[in-house]
Amino acid sequence: MFANVIFAKLLGATKETPRSLASNLIGAVVGGIAEYASLVMGYRALVPMVAVFYALAFLLLLRRASGAAAPAPAAEGATD
C-alpha cells in the first residue's frame, strides 16, 4: 500500500512519465522475485530484504533530489 501511495505522488510530480513507469515495472519484477525467494527462504528473511529495497529507493530519491537542487554551471566565458 505504501509503495502505491509513494509512486502515485512521485508520478504526479515527474516530467519523465515513461521513465517512472519503467522504474515501477522493474520494481514489480524485483518484488515478484523477492516474493518467490521468500517461499524458499521463509517470510522472516523477506522483511530485511524489503527493508533494504526501501532504503535503496529512499537513498536514490535523495540523490536525485540533491542533484536537481544543484545550481547549473555558468557558461564558459560568462562574466558577472
Phi and psi in radians as a Rosetta constraint file:
Dihedral C 1 N 2 CA 2 C 2 CIRCULARHARMONIC -1.123 0.35
Dihedral N 2 CA 2 C 2 N 3 CIRCULARHARMONIC -0.661 0.35
Dihedral C 2 N 3 CA 3 C 3 CIRCULARHARMONIC -1.099 0.35
Dihedral N 3 CA 3 C 3 N 4 CIRCULARHARMONIC -0.665 0.35
Dihedral C 3 N 4 CA 4 C 4 CIRCULARHARMONIC -1.160 0.35
Dihedral N 4 CA 4 C 4 N 5 CIRCULARHARMONIC -0.716 0.35
Dihedral C 4 N 5 CA 5 C 5 CIRCULARHARMONIC -1.143 0.35
Dihedral N 5 CA 5 C 5 N 6 CIRCULARHARMONIC -0.788 0.35
Dihedral C 5 N 6 CA 6 C 6 CIRCULARHARMONIC -1.080 0.35
Dihedral N 6 CA 6 C 6 N 7 CIRCULARHARMONIC -0.795 0.35
Dihedral C 6 N 7 CA 7 C 7 CIRCULARHARMONIC -1.087 0.35
Dihedral N 7 CA 7 C 7 N 8 CIRCULARHARMONIC -0.769 0.35
Dihedral C 7 N 8 CA 8 C 8 CIRCULARHARMONIC -1.089 0.35
Dihedral N 8 CA 8 C 8 N 9 CIRCULARHARMONIC -0.725 0.35
Dihedral C 8 N 9 CA 9 C 9 CIRCULARHARMONIC -1.134 0.35
Dihedral N 9 CA 9 C 9 N 10 CIRCULARHARMONIC -0.772 0.35
Dihedral C 9 N 10 CA 10 C 10 CIRCULARHARMONIC -1.247 0.35
Dihedral N 10 CA 10 C 10 N 11 CIRCULARHARMONIC -0.614 0.35
Dihedral C 10 N 11 CA 11 C 11 CIRCULARHARMONIC -1.136 0.35
Dihedral N 11 CA 11 C 11 N 12 CIRCULARHARMONIC -0.649 0.35
Dihedral C 11 N 12 CA 12 C 12 CIRCULARHARMONIC -1.175 0.35
Dihedral N 12 CA 12 C 12 N 13 CIRCULARHARMONIC -0.429 0.35
Dihedral C 12 N 13 CA 13 C 13 CIRCULARHARMONIC -1.718 0.35
Dihedral N 13 CA 13 C 13 N 14 CIRCULARHARMONIC -0.078 0.35
Dihedral C 13 N 14 CA 14 C 14 CIRCULARHARMONIC -1.576 0.35
Dihedral N 14 CA 14 C 14 N 15 CIRCULARHARMONIC 2.699 0.35
Dihedral C 14 N 15 CA 15 C 15 CIRCULARHARMONIC -1.813 0.35
Dihedral N 15 CA 15 C 15 N 16 CIRCULARHARMONIC -0.111 0.35
Dihedral C 15 N 16 CA 16 C 16 CIRCULARHARMONIC -1.994 0.35
Dihedral N 16 CA 16 C 16 N 17 CIRCULARHARMONIC 1.240 0.35
Dihedral C 16 N 17 CA 17 C 17 CIRCULARHARMONIC -1.062 0.35
Dihedral N 17 CA 17 C 17 N 18 CIRCULARHARMONIC -0.800 0.35
Dihedral C 17 N 18 CA 18 C 18 CIRCULARHARMONIC -1.046 0.35
Dihedral N 18 CA 18 C 18 N 19 CIRCULARHARMONIC -0.680 0.35
Dihedral C 18 N 19 CA 19 C 19 CIRCULARHARMONIC -1.145 0.35
Dihedral N 19 CA 19 C 19 N 20 CIRCULARHARMONIC -0.702 0.35
Dihedral C 19 N 20 CA 20 C 20 CIRCULARHARMONIC -1.157 0.35
Dihedral N 20 CA 20 C 20 N 21 CIRCULARHARMONIC -0.719 0.35
Dihedral C 20 N 21 CA 21 C 21 CIRCULARHARMONIC -1.161 0.35
Dihedral N 21 CA 21 C 21 N 22 CIRCULARHARMONIC -0.657 0.35
Dihedral C 21 N 22 CA 22 C 22 CIRCULARHARMONIC -1.136 0.35
Dihedral N 22 CA 22 C 22 N 23 CIRCULARHARMONIC -0.707 0.35
Dihedral C 22 N 23 CA 23 C 23 CIRCULARHARMONIC -1.103 0.35
Dihedral N 23 CA 23 C 23 N 24 CIRCULARHARMONIC -0.683 0.35
Dihedral C 23 N 24 CA 24 C 24 CIRCULARHARMONIC -1.133 0.35
Dihedral N 24 CA 24 C 24 N 25 CIRCULARHARMONIC -0.697 0.35
Dihedral C 24 N 25 CA 25 C 25 CIRCULARHARMONIC -1.126 0.35
Dihedral N 25 CA 25 C 25 N 26 CIRCULARHARMONIC -0.752 0.35
Dihedral C 25 N 26 CA 26 C 26 CIRCULARHARMONIC -1.089 0.35
Dihedral N 26 CA 26 C 26 N 27 CIRCULARHARMONIC -0.710 0.35
Dihedral C 26 N 27 CA 27 C 27 CIRCULARHARMONIC -1.091 0.35
Dihedral N 27 CA 27 C 27 N 28 CIRCULARHARMONIC -0.657 0.35
Dihedral C 27 N 28 CA 28 C 28 CIRCULARHARMONIC -1.156 0.35
Dihedral N 28 CA 28 C 28 N 29 CIRCULARHARMONIC -0.681 0.35
Dihedral C 28 N 29 CA 29 C 29 CIRCULARHARMONIC -1.151 0.35
Dihedral N 29 CA 29 C 29 N 30 CIRCULARHARMONIC -0.808 0.35
Dihedral C 29 N 30 CA 30 C 30 CIRCULARHARMONIC -1.100 0.35
Dihedral N 30 CA 30 C 30 N 31 CIRCULARHARMONIC -0.677 0.35
Dihedral C 30 N 31 CA 31 C 31 CIRCULARHARMONIC -1.112 0.35
Dihedral N 31 CA 31 C 31 N 32 CIRCULARHARMONIC -0.685 0.35
Dihedral C 31 N 32 CA 32 C 32 CIRCULARHARMONIC -1.124 0.35
Dihedral N 32 CA 32 C 32 N 33 CIRCULARHARMONIC -0.708 0.35
Dihedral C 32 N 33 CA 33 C 33 CIRCULARHARMONIC -1.110 0.35
Dihedral N 33 CA 33 C 33 N 34 CIRCULARHARMONIC -0.722 0.35
Dihedral C 33 N 34 CA 34 C 34 CIRCULARHARMONIC -1.115 0.35
Dihedral N 34 CA 34 C 34 N 35 CIRCULARHARMONIC -0.647 0.35
Dihedral C 34 N 35 CA 35 C 35 CIRCULARHARMONIC -1.128 0.35
Dihedral N 35 CA 35 C 35 N 36 CIRCULARHARMONIC -0.796 0.35
Dihedral C 35 N 36 CA 36 C 36 CIRCULARHARMONIC -1.195 0.35
Dihedral N 36 CA 36 C 36 N 37 CIRCULARHARMONIC -0.573 0.35
Dihedral C 36 N 37 CA 37 C 37 CIRCULARHARMONIC -1.127 0.35
Dihedral N 37 CA 37 C 37 N 38 CIRCULARHARMONIC -0.590 0.35
Dihedral C 37 N 38 CA 38 C 38 CIRCULARHARMONIC -1.168 0.35
Dihedral N 38 CA 38 C 38 N 39 CIRCULARHARMONIC -0.488 0.35
Dihedral C 38 N 39 CA 39 C 39 CIRCULARHARMONIC -1.203 0.35
Dihedral N 39 CA 39 C 39 N 40 CIRCULARHARMONIC -0.536 0.35
Dihedral C 39 N 40 CA 40 C 40 CIRCULARHARMONIC -1.448 0.35
Dihedral N 40 CA 40 C 40 N 41 CIRCULARHARMONIC -0.798 0.35
Dihedral C 40 N 41 CA 41 C 41 CIRCULARHARMONIC -1.615 0.35
Dihedral N 41 CA 41 C 41 N 42 CIRCULARHARMONIC -0.315 0.35
Dihedral C 41 N 42 CA 42 C 42 CIRCULARHARMONIC 1.792 0.35
Dihedral N 42 CA 42 C 42 N 43 CIRCULARHARMONIC 2.710 0.35
Dihedral C 42 N 43 CA 43 C 43 CIRCULARHARMONIC -1.223 0.35
Dihedral N 43 CA 43 C 43 N 44 CIRCULARHARMONIC -0.447 0.35
Dihedral C 43 N 44 CA 44 C 44 CIRCULARHARMONIC -1.136 0.35
Dihedral N 44 CA 44 C 44 N 45 CIRCULARHARMONIC -0.511 0.35
Dihedral C 44 N 45 CA 45 C 45 CIRCULARHARMONIC -1.360 0.35
Dihedral N 45 CA 45 C 45 N 46 CIRCULARHARMONIC -0.320 0.35
Dihedral C 45 N 46 CA 46 C 46 CIRCULARHARMONIC -1.280 0.35
Dihedral N 46 CA 46 C 46 N 47 CIRCULARHARMONIC -0.606 0.35
Dihedral C 46 N 47 CA 47 C 47 CIRCULARHARMONIC -1.051 0.35
Dihedral N 47 CA 47 C 47 N 48 CIRCULARHARMONIC -0.869 0.35
Dihedral C 47 N 48 CA 48 C 48 CIRCULARHARMONIC -1.116 0.35
Dihedral N 48 CA 48 C 48 N 49 CIRCULARHARMONIC -0.604 0.35
Dihedral C 48 N 49 CA 49 C 49 CIRCULARHARMONIC -1.136 0.35
Dihedral N 49 CA 49 C 49 N 50 CIRCULARHARMONIC -0.748 0.35
Dihedral C 49 N 50 CA 50 C 50 CIRCULARHARMONIC -1.153 0.35
Dihedral N 50 CA 50 C 50 N 51 CIRCULARHARMONIC -0.682 0.35
Dihedral C 50 N 51 CA 51 C 51 CIRCULARHARMONIC -1.070 0.35
Dihedral N 51 CA 51 C 51 N 52 CIRCULARHARMONIC -0.696 0.35
Dihedral C 51 N 52 CA 52 C 52 CIRCULARHARMONIC -1.126 0.35
Dihedral N 52 CA 52 C 52 N 53 CIRCULARHARMONIC -0.748 0.35
Dihedral C 52 N 53 CA 53 C 53 CIRCULARHARMONIC -1.090 0.35
Dihedral N 53 CA 53 C 53 N 54 CIRCULARHARMONIC -0.749 0.35
Dihedral C 53 N 54 CA 54 C 54 CIRCULARHARMONIC -1.176 0.35
Dihedral N 54 CA 54 C 54 N 55 CIRCULARHARMONIC -0.657 0.35
Dihedral C 54 N 55 CA 55 C 55 CIRCULARHARMONIC -1.123 0.35
Dihedral N 55 CA 55 C 55 N 56 CIRCULARHARMONIC -0.736 0.35
Dihedral C 55 N 56 CA 56 C 56 CIRCULARHARMONIC -1.105 0.35
Dihedral N 56 CA 56 C 56 N 57 CIRCULARHARMONIC -0.743 0.35
Dihedral C 56 N 57 CA 57 C 57 CIRCULARHARMONIC -1.087 0.35
Dihedral N 57 CA 57 C 57 N 58 CIRCULARHARMONIC -0.724 0.35
Dihedral C 57 N 58 CA 58 C 58 CIRCULARHARMONIC -1.117 0.35
Dihedral N 58 CA 58 C 58 N 59 CIRCULARHARMONIC -0.767 0.35
Dihedral C 58 N 59 CA 59 C 59 CIRCULARHARMONIC -1.123 0.35
Dihedral N 59 CA 59 C 59 N 60 CIRCULARHARMONIC -0.702 0.35
Dihedral C 59 N 60 CA 60 C 60 CIRCULARHARMONIC -1.145 0.35
Dihedral N 60 CA 60 C 60 N 61 CIRCULARHARMONIC -0.633 0.35
Dihedral C 60 N 61 CA 61 C 61 CIRCULARHARMONIC -1.156 0.35
Dihedral N 61 CA 61 C 61 N 62 CIRCULARHARMONIC -0.738 0.35
Dihedral C 61 N 62 CA 62 C 62 CIRCULARHARMONIC -1.117 0.35
Dihedral N 62 CA 62 C 62 N 63 CIRCULARHARMONIC -0.686 0.35
Dihedral C 62 N 63 CA 63 C 63 CIRCULARHARMONIC -1.112 0.35
Dihedral N 63 CA 63 C 63 N 64 CIRCULARHARMONIC -0.739 0.35
Dihedral C 63 N 64 CA 64 C 64 CIRCULARHARMONIC -1.161 0.35
Dihedral N 64 CA 64 C 64 N 65 CIRCULARHARMONIC -0.713 0.35
Dihedral C 64 N 65 CA 65 C 65 CIRCULARHARMONIC -1.160 0.35
Dihedral N 65 CA 65 C 65 N 66 CIRCULARHARMONIC -0.684 0.35
Dihedral C 65 N 66 CA 66 C 66 CIRCULARHARMONIC -1.253 0.35
Dihedral N 66 CA 66 C 66 N 67 CIRCULARHARMONIC -0.548 0.35
Dihedral C 66 N 67 CA 67 C 67 CIRCULARHARMONIC -1.227 0.35
Dihedral N 67 CA 67 C 67 N 68 CIRCULARHARMONIC -0.600 0.35
Dihedral C 67 N 68 CA 68 C 68 CIRCULARHARMONIC -1.303 0.35
Dihedral N 68 CA 68 C 68 N 69 CIRCULARHARMONIC -0.459 0.35
Dihedral C 68 N 69 CA 69 C 69 CIRCULARHARMONIC -1.456 0.35
Dihedral N 69 CA 69 C 69 N 70 CIRCULARHARMONIC -0.229 0.35
Dihedral C 69 N 70 CA 70 C 70 CIRCULARHARMONIC -1.222 0.35
Dihedral N 70 CA 70 C 70 N 71 CIRCULARHARMONIC 2.405 0.35
Dihedral C 70 N 71 CA 71 C 71 CIRCULARHARMONIC -1.188 0.35
Dihedral N 71 CA 71 C 71 N 72 CIRCULARHARMONIC 2.600 0.35
Dihedral C 71 N 72 CA 72 C 72 CIRCULARHARMONIC -1.237 0.35
Dihedral N 72 CA 72 C 72 N 73 CIRCULARHARMONIC 2.495 0.35
Dihedral C 72 N 73 CA 73 C 73 CIRCULARHARMONIC -1.183 0.35
Dihedral N 73 CA 73 C 73 N 74 CIRCULARHARMONIC 2.573 0.35
Dihedral C 73 N 74 CA 74 C 74 CIRCULARHARMONIC -1.215 0.35
Dihedral N 74 CA 74 C 74 N 75 CIRCULARHARMONIC 2.595 0.35
Dihedral C 74 N 75 CA 75 C 75 CIRCULARHARMONIC -1.164 0.35
Dihedral N 75 CA 75 C 75 N 76 CIRCULARHARMONIC 2.592 0.35
Dihedral C 75 N 76 CA 76 C 76 CIRCULARHARMONIC -1.140 0.35
Dihedral N 76 CA 76 C 76 N 77 CIRCULARHARMONIC 2.305 0.35
Dihedral C 76 N 77 CA 77 C 77 CIRCULARHARMONIC 1.507 0.35
Dihedral N 77 CA 77 C 77 N 78 CIRCULARHARMONIC 0.034 0.35
Dihedral C 77 N 78 CA 78 C 78 CIRCULARHARMONIC -1.326 0.35
Dihedral N 78 CA 78 C 78 N 79 CIRCULARHARMONIC 2.553 0.35
Dihedral C 78 N 79 CA 79 C 79 CIRCULARHARMONIC -2.080 0.35
Dihedral N 79 CA 79 C 79 N 80 CIRCULARHARMONIC 2.703 0.35
